Amino acid sequence: MQKLSATRAFVEPFQSLDKRAADLIELIELADLEGDADMAGEIESELPKLETEYRAFERTLLLSGEYDASNAIFSLNAGAGGTEAQDWASMLIRAYLRWAQRHKFSVEIIEETAGDEAGMKGFSAIIKGENAYGFCKSEAGVHRLVRISPFNSQGKRMTSFASVDVVPEIPDNIEIEVNPKDIRLDYFLSGGAGGQNVQKNETAVRITHLPTGIVTQCQNERSQLQNREVAMRVLKSKLFEIEWRKRQDHIASLRGEVKSNEWGSQIRSYVFQPYQMVKDLRSGFETSDISGVMDGDFDPLIYSYLEHTVGQN
């Protein structure tokens, strides 16, 4: 039923656009034949609408990957640099949450680790909605900030880094087996703002997958069992993603393709001073509207990456 629904969601808009385009062509030919000014006005009104809808439909084709329709498990961590990097991480987290809100995605926060003095050390969440992974996958990598640091008394320009990791939440019909002997479970107190809401019990759960070194944790659910279930769900998705990448790399090697390994590499630069610019280093797209980007307008950057990778995967 999911595949049928997805196919219908693609075919029906295409058929509608195709019919409207054919009708418009007939109207143009008729207006040209009869020299009807009223028809010309109707054509001038309809054509921009059709072009806009066609561009929007064309963009949906960029989200046709095997797992693009899935929810996204989204993690963001501050790089080396202490408070400066942790402040940058919190700025990015805020921007991505606003982006998710713009798209009407729901966000299930799994874990938040506050910085020592300000900002955030780490953040993990499941972003839920149609094509959430298809959009978010473009953000995986290292994000570089250049600005005059508010934490530097000498007013020097500083460079900070934050890394984003994104994997699809695996569908319910895919089974990933995890050997209990391959994991270590740790329980700890959930973090909180203090006061009467501080957790008195060790409800937070950290799972370490010993063969791969993958660590997942959850502390935002009410019980230890719920936190463990979420952390295990994230672990299975990450293990699945590793196997999927291996399969894709194997297929590429059989084709004789040479694919650059961008995992963990710098993908984007954000410059606040002495000028303002955000540049995606993969697609080459850049914009001076840094305030818009930091307010959640990532779409131009995301689409530039998706268009850049057409035919590469």
C-alpha positions in Angstrom: 0.0 0.0 0.0 2.9 2.4 0.7 4.4 1.8 -2.7 1.0 2.2 -4.3 0.5 5.5 -2.5 3.9 6.7 -3.4 3.4 5.8 -7.1 0.0 7.5 -7.1 1.5 10.6 -5.5 4.0 10.8 -8.5 1.7 9.8 -11.4 -1.4 11.9 -10.6 0.4 15.3 -10.5 2.3 14.4 -13.7 -0.9 13.4 -15.5 -2.5 16.7 -14.3 0.4 18.8 -15.5 0.6 17.0 -18.8 -3.1 17.5 -19.5 -2.9 21.2 -18.5 0.1 21.7 -20.8 -1.7 20.0 -23.7 -4.8 22.2 -23.1 -2.6 25.3 -23.0 -0.9 24.4 -26.2 -4.3 24.0 -27.9 -5.4 27.4 -26.5 -2.3 29.1 -27.8 -2.9 27.6 -31.3 -6.5 28.7 -31.2 -5.7 32.2 -30.0 -3.0 32.5 -32.7 -5.5 31.3 -35.3 -8.3 33.6 -34.3 -6.2 36.6 -33.0 -8.3 36.6 -29.8 -6.9 39.1 -27.2 -9.0 37.6 -24.4 -7.5 34.2 -24.9 -4.0 35.8 -24.9 -4.7 37.3 -21.5 -5.8 33.9 -20.2 -2.7 32.3 -21.6 -0.4 34.9 -20.0 -2.2 34.3 -16.6 -2.0 30.4 -16.8 1.5 30.0 -18.2 3.5 31.3 -15.1 1.3 29.1 -12.8 2.0 26.0 -14.9 5.7 26.8 -15.0 5.9 27.2 -11.2 4.0 24.0 -10.6 6.2 22.1 -13.1 9.4 23.3 -11.3 8.0 22.2 -8.0 7.1 18.8 -9.5 10.5 18.5 -11.1 12.1 19.0 -7.7 10.1 16.1 -6.2 12.0 13.9 -8.7 15.2 14.8 -6.8 13.7 12.9 -3.8 13.3 9.5 -5.5 16.1 7.7 -3.7 15.4 4.3 -2.1 15.0 5.7 1.4 14.4 9.4 0.7 10.8 9.1 1.9 11.9 7.9 5.3 12.2 9.8 8.6 15.7 11.1 9.3 17.8 10.4 12.4 19.6 13.7 12.7 22.6 14.2 14.9 24.7 17.4 15.4 27.9 17.7 17.4 30.2 20.6 18.2 33.8 20.3 17.0 36.9 21.1 18.8 37.1 24.6 20.2 35.2 24.6 23.5 32.6 27.3 24.0 33.0 28.9 20.6 32.2 25.6 18.8 29.4 24.8 21.2 27.8 28.1 20.5 28.0 27.5 16.8 26.4 24.0 17.3 23.5 25.6 19.2 23.0 28.2 16.4 22.8 25.4 13.8 20.4 23.4 15.9 18.1 26.4 16.2 18.3 27.0 12.5 17.5 23.3 11.6 14.6 23.2 14.1 13.1 26.3 12.3 13.7 24.6 9.0 11.8 21.6 10.2 9.0 23.8 11.4 8.8 25.5 8.0 8.2 22.1 6.4 5.8 21.0 9.1 8.0 18.1 10.1 7.7 16.8 13.7 10.8 16.5 15.7 11.3 13.8 18.3 14.3 14.9 20.4 16.4 12.0 21.5 19.3 13.6 23.3 20.6 17.1 24.1 24.0 17.8 25.8 24.5 21.3 27.0 27.8 23.1 26.6 30.1 23.7 29.6 29.5 27.5 29.6 27.1 28.1 26.6 25.7 26.4 23.6 25.4 22.7 22.9 27.9 19.9 22.8 25.5 17.5 21.0 22.0 17.0 19.8 20.1 14.1 18.3 16.5 13.8 17.0 14.2 11.9 14.7 12.8 14.3 12.1 9.5 12.9 10.9 7.6 13.7 7.7 7.4 12.9 4.0 10.9 12.9 2.4 12.6 14.0 5.7 15.7 11.9 5.0 15.7 13.0 1.3 16.1 16.6 2.4 18.3 16.1 5.4 20.9 13.8 3.8 22.3 16.8 2.0 23.3 18.3 5.4 25.6 15.4 6.5 29.2 16.6 6.9 31.2 19.4 8.6 29.9 22.9 8.7 32.5 25.7 9.1 31.8 29.1 10.7 34.0 32.2 10.4 33.0 35.2 12.6 34.3 37.7 15.1 33.9 35.7 18.3 31.7 37.1 21.1 33.8 35.0 23.4 37.1 36.6 22.4 37.9 39.8 24.3 40.4 40.9 21.6 37.7 40.8 18.9 39.5 38.3 16.7 38.0 36.4 13.9 37.5 32.7 14.8 36.8 29.5 12.9 34.5 26.9 14.4 33.2 23.6 13.2 30.2 21.4 13.8 29.4 18.0 12.3 26.1 16.7 11.1 25.3 13.0 10.8 22.1 11.8 9.1 20.7 8.3 8.5 17.3 7.1 7.4 15.1 5.5 10.1 14.7 2.0 8.8 11.3 0.9 7.6 9.3 -1.5 9.8 9.5 -4.3 7.2 13.3 -4.5 7.4 14.8 -6.6 10.2 18.3 -5.8 11.6 19.6 -8.4 14.0 21.8 -7.2 16.9 23.6 -9.8 19.0 23.1 -8.9 22.7 26.8 -9.9 23.2 27.8 -7.2 20.8 26.4 -4.3 22.9 27.2 -2.6 26.2 24.4 -0.9 28.0 25.1 2.1 30.4 22.5 3.9 32.4 22.8 7.4 33.8 20.8 10.3 35.1 18.9 12.3 32.5 20.0 15.9 32.1 17.6 18.7 33.0 17.2 22.3 33.8 17.1 21.7 37.5 14.5 22.1 40.2 11.7 19.6 40.9 11.8 18.1 37.4 15.3 16.7 37.7 15.3 12.9 37.2 16.2 11.1 40.5 16.6 7.7 38.7 19.0 6.5 36.0 16.5 6.6 33.2 18.9 7.7 30.4 20.4 4.9 28.3 23.6 4.7 26.3 24.2 1.7 23.9 27.7 1.0 22.6 27.9 -1.4 19.7 31.3 -3.0 20.3 32.2 -4.3 16.8 31.7 -0.9 15.2 32.1 1.5 18.1 28.8 3.2 17.3 27.3 4.8 20.4 23.6 5.8 20.6 21.8 7.2 23.6 18.4 8.6 24.6 17.4 10.6 27.7 14.3 12.4 26.8 11.7 9.6 27.3 10.0 9.1 30.6 11.3 5.6 31.4 14.4 3.6 31.1 12.6 1.1 28.9 11.4 3.8 26.5 14.9 5.4 26.3 16.4 2.0 25.6 13.9 1.3 22.8 14.6 4.6 21.1 18.4 4.2 21.4 18.2 0.7 20.0 16.0 1.9 17.1 18.7 4.5 16.3 21.5 1.9 16.5 19.7 -0.4 14.1 19.2 2.4 11.7 22.9 3.3 11.8 23.9 -0.3 11.3 21.5 -0.6 8.4 23.0 2.6 6.9 26.5 1.2 7.1 25.5 -2.0 5.3 23.6 0.1 2.6 26.7 2.2 2.0 28.9 -0.9 1.6 26.5 -2.2 -1.0 26.4 1.1 -2.9 30.3 1.3 -2.8 30.5 -2.3 -4.1 28.1 -1.6 -6.9 30.1 1.5 -7.8 33.4 -0.5 -7.8 31.8 -3.1 -10.2 30.9 -0.2 -12.5 34.4 1.1 -12.4 33.3 4.4 -10.8 35.5 6.4 -8.5 33.5 8.1 -5.8 34.9 10.6 -3.5 34.4 9.9 0.2 32.8 13.0 1.6 31.8 11.4 4.9 32.9 13.8 7.7 34.5 16.2 5.3 33.7 20.0 5.2 30.6 20.6 3.1 29.7 24.2 3.8 31.2 27.5 4.9 29.3 30.2 6.8 31.0 33.6 6.9 29.6 36.3 9.2 32.5 38.8 9.0 34.1 40.7 7.3 31.4 39.9 4.7 28.3 37.7 4.8 28.2 34.5 2.7 27.0 30.9 2.9 28.6 28.6 0.3 28.0 25.0 -0.3 31.5 23.6 -1.3 30.0 20.7 -3.2 27.5 22.4 -5.5 29.2 25.8 -5.5 26.0 27.5 -4.6 26.3 30.6 -2.5 24.1 33.3 -1.0 24.7 36.5 1.0 21.4 36.0 2.9 23.0 34.5 6.0 20.3 35.8 8.3 17.7 33.9 6.2 19.7 30.7 6.4 20.2 31.0 10.1 16.5 31.5 10.4 15.9 28.1 8.7 15.9 28.8 5.0 18.1 25.9 4.0 16.1 25.0 0.9 18.2 26.7 -1.7 21.3 25.0 -0.4 19.6 21.7 -0.1 18.2 21.8 -3.7 21.5 23.0 -5.1 23.1 19.8 -3.6 20.4 17.5 -4.8 20.5 19.0 -8.3 24.3 18.7 -8.2 24.2 15.0 -7.4 21.6 14.0 -10.1 23.0 10.9 -11.9 25.8 10.4 -9.4 24.1 7.9 -7.2 
